[in-house]
Amino acid sequence: MAGSLVSQPELWRQLLALLLAATVVMGSPGPATISVTAVGAAFGLRDSLHYTGGIVLGTIAVLLVVATGVAAVLGSMPKLAPLLVGASAAYIFYLAFKIATAPPLAVRAADASRPTWLAGFLLAVANPKAYVAIAAVFAGASSSAGDAELRLWTKLTVLAVMIVVIHVVWLLAGAAFSRFLRRPVASRIINLAFAATLLLTMALAVHG
C-alpha cells in the first residue's frame, strides 16, 4: 500500500478526502459521541474507559456491517429499524437520567454503578446516526472518479482508526469537565446540561 501511495498521488487525495469526511461526518455530535463526553464528564476519565471501549467496538461493528452490505439487507426489514431506534432511545433516556442524577465526584462511592462496556457496545450498534454517517463516508470513498482506488481493507483500517480517535477526543473533552464536578452546584449544572444535550442529539438522530 505504501508503494502504491507513493506512485499514485490520486490515492493520497482519496485518503485525505476520506479522513476529512470521517472527521466531519462521523466526528459530529451524535448519541454515541455525546454520550461518551457526558459519561466522561460525569464519571471521570478512568471510570469511562470501559464504556468508551464498548462504543468504539460497537461503532466498528457498524462499520463492518455497512462495508459488507449487511446493512442493506437489514434495511430491507422494515420492522427492524424501529426496534433498533427504540432500544437506543430507551438506553439514552436511562443514561441521561444517570448522568443528570450523578453525585459530585468527590462524594461518589467507590462501588457506585457506572456505564459498562456492554452498554456502550449495544448503544453504538443501535445508534441510527452511526449507520447513516458511516454509510455516507464509505459510499463517498467508494465512488472514486479515477482508475486508482483505495483498497477495501485500507478504507476499513482508516475508518476504524478514525472511530477510535474521534471517540477518544470526545472522551477527553468530557473528562476535562470532571474537575469542575467536585463542586455540588457545578456538578449538577454540568450534568443536567450534558443530559439535555444527549437527549437532544438522540431526538435529532431519530427525526433528522
C-alpha positions in Angstrom: 0.0 0.0 0.0 2.8 2.4 0.8 4.4 1.9 -2.6 1.0 2.5 -4.3 0.5 5.7 -2.4 4.0 7.0 -3.4 3.5 6.1 -7.1 -0.2 7.3 -7.4 -0.9 10.7 -6.0 -4.6 10.2 -6.6 -4.6 7.7 -3.8 -3.2 10.4 -1.5 -6.1 12.7 -2.5 -8.6 9.9 -1.8 -7.1 9.1 1.5 -7.1 12.8 2.6 -10.7 13.1 1.4 -11.6 10.0 3.4 -10.0 11.4 6.6 -11.7 14.8 6.1 -15.1 13.2 5.5 -14.7 10.9 8.5 -13.7 13.8 10.7 -16.7 16.0 9.7 -19.4 13.4 9.3 -18.5 10.7 11.9 -17.0 13.1 14.3 -20.0 15.4 14.5 -22.2 15.4 17.7 -24.5 12.3 17.9 -25.9 9.9 20.5 -22.6 8.0 20.8 -20.1 10.8 20.8 -22.2 13.0 23.2 -22.8 10.0 25.5 -19.0 9.4 25.7 -18.5 13.1 26.5 -21.3 13.1 29.1 -20.1 9.9 30.7 -16.5 11.3 30.8 -17.7 14.4 32.5 -20.0 12.7 35.0 -17.7 9.8 35.9 -14.2 10.9 35.1 -11.7 9.6 32.6 -10.8 6.3 34.3 -14.3 5.2 35.0 -15.4 6.0 31.5 -12.8 3.9 29.6 -14.9 0.7 29.6 -18.0 2.4 28.3 -15.9 4.2 25.6 -14.3 1.0 24.6 -17.8 -0.5 24.1 -18.8 2.4 22.0 -15.7 2.1 19.8 -16.2 -1.7 19.3 -19.9 -1.2 18.6 -19.2 1.5 16.0 -16.5 -0.6 14.3 -19.1 -3.4 14.2 -21.4 -1.0 12.4 -18.6 -0.1 10.0 -18.2 -3.8 9.1 -21.9 -4.2 8.7 -22.1 -1.3 6.3 -19.0 -2.3 4.4 -20.1 -5.9 3.9 -23.5 -4.9 2.7 -25.3 -6.4 5.7 -26.8 -3.0 6.4 -28.6 -3.1 3.1 -30.1 -6.5 4.0 -31.1 -5.2 7.4 -32.6 -2.1 5.8 -35.0 -4.3 3.8 -36.6 -5.5 7.1 -39.0 -2.6 7.9 -39.7 -3.8 11.4 -36.1 -3.9 12.5 -35.2 -0.2 12.3 -37.9 0.8 14.8 -36.7 -1.8 17.2 -33.1 -0.5 17.0 -34.2 3.1 17.4 -36.5 2.2 20.3 -33.7 0.3 22.1 -31.3 3.1 21.5 -33.7 5.8 22.7 -34.6 3.8 25.8 -31.0 3.5 26.9 -30.3 7.1 26.0 -33.1 8.1 28.4 -31.7 5.8 31.1 -28.2 7.1 30.6 -29.4 10.7 30.6 -31.1 10.1 33.9 -28.0 8.5 35.4 -25.9 11.5 34.2 -28.3 14.1 35.4 -28.6 12.5 38.9 -24.9 11.5 39.3 -23.5 12.9 42.6 -20.3 15.0 42.6 -17.1 13.0 42.1 -15.8 14.0 45.5 -18.6 12.3 47.3 -19.2 9.4 45.0 -19.0 5.9 46.5 -16.3 3.6 45.1 -18.8 1.0 44.3 -21.2 3.4 42.5 -22.6 1.9 39.3 -21.0 3.2 36.1 -21.9 2.6 32.4 -20.4 -0.7 31.3 -18.7 -1.6 28.0 -21.6 -3.8 27.0 -24.0 -0.8 27.4 -21.7 1.2 25.2 -21.5 -1.5 22.6 -25.2 -2.0 22.5 -25.9 1.7 22.2 -23.4 2.0 19.3 -24.9 -0.9 17.4 -28.4 0.5 17.9 -27.4 4.1 17.1 -29.2 5.2 13.9 -26.7 8.1 13.2 -23.8 5.6 13.1 -25.3 3.7 10.1 -26.2 6.9 8.2 -22.8 8.6 8.9 -20.6 5.6 8.2 -22.6 4.7 5.0 -22.2 8.2 3.7 -18.5 8.3 4.3 -18.0 4.8 3.0 -20.0 5.4 -0.1 -18.1 8.6 -0.8 -14.8 6.8 -0.5 -16.1 4.1 -2.9 -17.1 6.5 -5.7 -13.7 7.3 -7.0 -13.6 9.0 -10.4 -10.1 7.8 -11.3 -8.6 4.5 -12.1 -6.7 4.3 -8.8 -8.9 3.4 -5.8 -8.3 2.8 -2.2 -8.5 -0.9 -1.3 -11.4 -2.1 0.9 -9.1 -3.0 3.8 -7.4 0.3 3.6 -10.7 2.1 3.9 -11.8 -0.1 6.8 -8.5 0.4 8.6 -8.5 4.2 8.2 -12.1 4.4 9.3 -11.6 2.1 12.3 -8.6 4.3 13.4 -10.8 7.4 13.0 -13.5 5.8 15.1 -11.0 5.3 17.9 -9.5 8.8 17.6 -12.9 10.6 17.4 -14.3 8.9 20.5 -11.1 9.4 22.5 -11.2 13.1 21.7 -14.8 13.4 22.8 -14.0 11.4 25.9 -11.1 13.7 26.8 -13.3 16.7 26.2 -15.8 15.4 28.7 -13.2 14.3 31.2 -11.8 17.9 31.1 -15.1 19.0 32.8 -14.8 16.4 35.5 -12.5 18.6 37.6 -15.4 21.0 38.0 -17.8 18.3 39.1 -16.3 18.1 42.6 -18.4 21.1 43.5 -22.1 20.2 44.1 -23.6 23.1 42.3 -21.3 23.0 39.2 -21.7 19.2 39.1 -25.5 19.4 39.0 -25.5 22.2 36.3 -23.0 20.4 34.0 -24.6 17.0 34.4 -28.0 18.4 33.6 -26.6 20.2 30.6 -25.0 17.1 29.3 -28.1 15.0 29.9 -30.2 17.5 28.0 -27.7 17.6 25.1 -27.7 13.8 25.0 -31.5 13.7 24.7 -31.4 16.4 22.0 -28.9 14.6 19.9 -30.9 11.4 20.1 -34.0 13.3 19.0 -32.2 14.8 16.1 -30.7 11.4 15.1 -34.2 9.9 15.1 -36.1 12.7 13.4 -33.3 14.2 11.3 
